[in-house]
Amino acid sequence: MTEHDRVFQQSTRIEDFAFDEKVAKVFDNMVSRSVPFYNEVQRIQADLIMDFLPETGGIVCDLGCSTGTTIDHLSQHPKCPESTRFIGYDNSESMLDKARDKLSTQINSGRVSLITADLSALPALPNCDIIILNWTLQFVRPIGREALLKAIFKALKPGGIVLLSEKILVNDPVLNRLYIDHYLQFKTSQSHYTDIENQRKREALENVLIPYRLDENYELLERAGFGRIGTYFQWFNFACLIAVKI
């Protein structure tokens, strides 16, 4: 059972954010409270993916799979073909331990494989239909993002898709500040994080999570080779993109 997120209540010394054991213990609670419309994004993302999965032999790769929530949603979707295989990659063994518990049935049946890997040194991906980057690319150093997306493009079959969910910046500094303020209000009023928790987490993420503007993410995807790109969901400074390999 996932514990309630009190990581930044209990920590007074600010260190760079890491997906370590203490974060893994509370991650499902943390992400559902920190990402606006998290459950709705999981739902509509799963519905979108079903439109692109082949009837047999489909392969889905989740890069930065964390505790396996997305794979769990997809594998149990009523329209997901039984032969679809899922491969989750993450560089945190603590996160993967949680994923192994959550996905034990699917792992034992051979539908799911989990691989320890850092996205900056990713092994060659299999030829696949869907690749997912849920709030993951923002943690990859900017210098490595284009190379990662090019590797993703190469691995995808024609007609395959990458789904990219990111925290973003907006071009106008006034709007950017407004969106951030609304996000902080969301975390305080709806997610019940305190101001001190928000401040500590913001400081911990400052050198770790580096967001791009929406247009910069589009440009990255275009340079990687994707010809059809769209935004299927946006809430202030959070956006979900789909890119199709034509």
Secondary structure as the mmCIF struct_conf table of DSSP 4:
data_model
#
loop_
_struct_conf.conf_type_id
_struct_conf.id
_struct_conf.beg_label_comp_id
_struct_conf.beg_label_asym_id
_struct_conf.beg_label_seq_id
_struct_conf.end_label_comp_id
_struct_conf.end_label_asym_id
_struct_conf.end_label_seq_id
HELX_LH_PP_P HELX_LH_PP_P1 THR A 2 HIS A 4
HELX_RH_AL_P HELX_RH_AL_P1 VAL A 7 GLN A 10
BEND BEND1 ARG A 13 ARG A 13
HELX_RH_AL_P HELX_RH_AL_P2 GLU A 21 SER A 34
BEND BEND2 VAL A 35 VAL A 35
TURN_TY1_P TURN_TY1_P1 PRO A 36 PHE A 37
HELX_RH_AL_P HELX_RH_AL_P3 TYR A 38 MET A 50
TURN_TY1_P TURN_TY1_P2 ASP A 51 PHE A 52
BEND BEND3 GLU A 55 GLY A 57
STRN STRN1 ILE A 59 LEU A 63
TURN_TY1_P TURN_TY1_P3 GLY A 64 GLY A 64
TURN_TY1_P TURN_TY1_P4 SER A 66 THR A 67
BEND BEND4 GLY A 68 GLY A 68
HELX_RH_AL_P HELX_RH_AL_P4 THR A 69 SER A 75
TURN_TY1_P TURN_TY1_P5 GLN A 76 GLN A 76
TURN_TY1_P TURN_TY1_P6 PRO A 78 LYS A 79
BEND BEND5 CYS A 80 CYS A 80
TURN_TY1_P TURN_TY1_P7 GLU A 82 SER A 83
STRN STRN2 ARG A 85 ASP A 90
BEND BEND6 ASN A 91 ASN A 91
HELX_RH_AL_P HELX_RH_AL_P5 GLU A 93 LYS A 102
TURN_TY1_P TURN_TY1_P8 LEU A 103 LEU A 103
HELX_RH_AL_P HELX_RH_AL_P6 SER A 104 ASN A 108
TURN_TY1_P TURN_TY1_P9 SER A 109 GLY A 110
BEND BEND7 ARG A 111 ARG A 111
STRN STRN3 VAL A 112 THR A 116
HELX_RH_3T_P HELX_RH_3T_P1 LEU A 119 ALA A 121
HELX_LH_PP_P HELX_LH_PP_P2 LEU A 122 PRO A 126
BEND BEND8 ASN A 127 ASN A 127
STRN STRN4 CYS A 128 ASN A 134
BEND BEND9 TRP A 135 TRP A 135
HELX_RH_3T_P HELX_RH_3T_P2 LEU A 137 PHE A 139
BEND BEND10 VAL A 140 VAL A 140
HELX_RH_AL_P HELX_RH_AL_P7 PRO A 142 ALA A 155
STRN STRN5 LEU A 156 LEU A 169
BEND BEND11 ASN A 171 ASP A 172
HELX_RH_AL_P HELX_RH_AL_P8 PRO A 173 SER A 189
TURN_TY1_P TURN_TY1_P10 GLN A 190 GLN A 190
BEND BEND12 SER A 191 SER A 191
HELX_RH_AL_P HELX_RH_AL_P9 ASP A 195 LEU A 205
TURN_TY1_P TURN_TY1_P11 GLU A 206 VAL A 208
STRN STRN6 TYR A 212 ARG A 213
HELX_RH_AL_P HELX_RH_AL_P10 LEU A 214 ALA A 224
TURN_TY1_P TURN_TY1_P12 GLY A 225 GLY A 225
STRN STRN7 ARG A 228 TRP A 235
TURN_TY1_P TURN_TY1_P13 PHE A 236 ASN A 237
STRN STRN8 PHE A 238 VAL A 244
#
